């Protein structure tokens, strides 16, 4: 991972911009519900039209700033990711070129093509989305937790306990997911190798009428790849459903215990609870993007290749 971190060196300006802009947008997203709460609880009861217009104009300006920053984060961040992906692909190709003849005797060409093209593409999304989403999620989730602690420390402690339990469970699940992703990548490489071997010898195959034999080989490799994909999909389905359940369970804890503390007189208003719940729910959904989709595959590629 240390060597992988060095890949950001030529793009350190873009990385700093992405991180700083992500911090600003995360701070703005925490501020939005607070301003809305101020409008509903202070300005609206006072029927102050002037302050209402000022607050609305402030919100509009903050929305515009968030729009511009998000645009540049994704455009510049994607460019950084593509650049790093290109650097890694060229570096890997140069390394493969320097290998001895015995290496090419033991490794199929399809496996090498899968490593150069598809595996590196998995890293392209990772290098941009990971620092961006981690910064945004950490800031907004910590801000939401602080907001709940400010309202009621018992409620905040319960929510943080649930987050910690889910994080521990996800770490153990991620270790099992890596094995299935590695197996899926191997099956994909074997499928590419089989297809390339058959197509390169297509004249010879047609001359001897071995189309059925080659098709059977390809069909068997394709079925093995399909089975490996289904195993990865089961893990992804479990991860997604468990995150949705965790989000709903967190909402239930905030609503139930928040109502209990209000009835006991330990908490005055329910509106801050709703605000904290919404912020946490949005961040949990974005955390799903880190733990789901191409990110586990990208981390598998990095760990397997010693990046």
DOTOR-862713 format. One record per residue (C-alpha): x, y, z; residue in three letters. Coordinates in pm, whole numbers, plus 50000, padded with zeros to 5 digits. Example, Ala and Ser with C-alpha at 12.3 -4.5 7.8 and 13.67 -1.06 7.14 Angstrom:
512304955050780ala513674989450714ser
***
This chain:
500005000050000unk502945023450061unk504105018849701unk500555024349583unk500445056949776unk503455068649576unk501295067149264unk499585098949385unk502885118149380unk502595131849022unk498995141849095unk499435155949445unk497805189149349unk494685171449227unk494665149249537unk494915179349770unk492145197049579unk489865166549594unk490445162149970unk489995199050054unk486895202749836unk485445170949987unk486005185250336unk484215217550239unk481235199450082unk480975176850386unk480955207150613unk478265223350400unk476105192250417unk476295193150796unk475355230050794unk472315226650565unk469985209250817unk471075232751094unk469995263050890unk466715245850803unk466175238751172unk466835275551252unk464275286050991unk461615262451125unk462185268851496unk463165305851507unk462395324951191unk459075308551105unk457445313651449unk458625349851446unk457145355151096unk460245374651000unk460125376950619unk463415395850592unk465385369850788unk463595342450595unk464735357350266unk468285361050395unk468355325050516unk466935312650186unk469535332849992unk472275318550215unk471065283250152unk470915289649777unk474465303049776unk475715273149974unk473925249549737unk475635266949443unk479055263949610unk478395227049678unk477365222249313unk480535238249177unk482845219949417unk481195186449348unk481565191748973unk485275199348999unk485865171449250unk484465145649012unk485955160048693unk489435165548833unk489295134549050unk488295112548757unk491165127048558unk493545118648840unk492175083148858unk492545077848484unk496095091448494unk497125068248777unk495415039348600unk497405046848284unk500675049348477unk500095015848649unk499094998848324unk502205011048142unk504395001848439unk502914966948449unk503364962348074unk506994973248097unk507544948648382unk505964920048186unk508164928147885unk511264923248100unk510274888248216unk512144857548096unk510884832547837unk510144807248111unk507614831248263unk505614832347939unk505784794647914unk504064791048252unk501494819348223unk498724821147967unk498424852147753unk494784856547848unk495744858748215unk498264886048135unk495714905547933unk493224903348221unk495854917248458unk496854945748226unk493374956848121unk490594946348358unk492534944548685unk494074978848642unk490664992948552unk489414981848895unk492075003749056unk491085034148846unk487815038949035unk489445031549369unk492145058249354unk489605086449310unk486475075449495unk488155061449804unk489785093349942unk486775114249837unk484095092549997unk486145084750307unk486665121650380unk483025130550319unk481635101150514unk483985105050811unk483335142250848unk479575140550812unk479205109251027unk481435123651298unk479525156451273unk476215137951301unk477485118051599unk478715149951766unk475335165651700unk473615136351869unk476085137452160unk475325174252197unk471615166452218unk471965135452437unk475185116652508unk473365083852571unk471775084952225unk475095093452063unk476825064752245unk474195040052124unk474615051051763unk478415049351780unk478185014551932unk476055002951638unk478495018351389unk481445001251560unk479704967351554unk478854970851186unk482414981651103unk483884950951277unk481464927851096unk482274943750761unk486014939350816unk485604901950872unk483264899350572unk485744917950353unk488394891450420unk486064864450290unk485054885849993unk488664889649884unk489014851949836unk485934850349614unk487084880549412unk490504864749356unk488844832549238unk486574852449003unk489544870748856unk491374837848795unk488324823248622unk488014854448406unk491664851448307unk491204814748219unk488184823448008unk490144850247822unk493044826047772unk490744799047636unk489024823047396unk492344836747271unk493824801947225unk490824790347023unk490594821546807unk494324822446733unk494094786846598unk490734791146426unk492054781446080unk493544749346215unk490394741946415unk488144746446114unk490454725745896unk490104695546126unk486464702346218unk487174707046590unk484714735346642unk482594714246877unk485614704947092unk486764740947123unk483224752447200unk482974726947479unk486254739847626unk485034775547607unk481634766547748unk483234748748046unk485504778648119unk482544802348086unk480464781548329unk483274781648584unk483484819348553unk479704822148592unk479794801348912unk482574822849056unk480554854048973unk477504839949149unk479574834349462unk480714870649458unk477154882449397unk475974863649706unk478514882049920unk477594915149759unk473894908349814unk474524900350180unk476644931650222unk474034954050063unk471114939250254unk473014940650583unk473894977350529unk470234985450456unk469224966450772unk471874984950970unk470605018350840unk467035009650937unk468144996351276unk470025028651342unk466915048551253unk464895026951492unk467355032351776unk467395070051721unk463595072451699unk462795048651986unk465415060052235unk465045096352125unk461325094552200unk462045077352532unk464515104352638unk462035131552535unk459295115452744unk461695113253038unk462515150052999unk466175143252916unk465865157852567unk463825188152470unk463225186352096unk462785158451844unk463825179351544unk467605175651608unk467115138051628unk465545137851282unk468405158851145unk471065135851288unk469195105251163unk468985118950808unk472675127950800unk473685093550925unk471385076150678unk472865095050382unk476415086850489unk475605050150542unk474355048950184unk477565064650058unk479655040850267unk477945013150072unk479745026649763unk483075021049936unk482254985950050unk480264975149745unk480754973849370unk484284977049234unk486024987749555unk486464953049709unk487794941249373unk490204970549354unk491524964149703unk491934927349613unk494014936749310unk496194959349523unk496764933849799unk497424905649554unk499944925449350unk501704939549654unk500914975349570unk
***
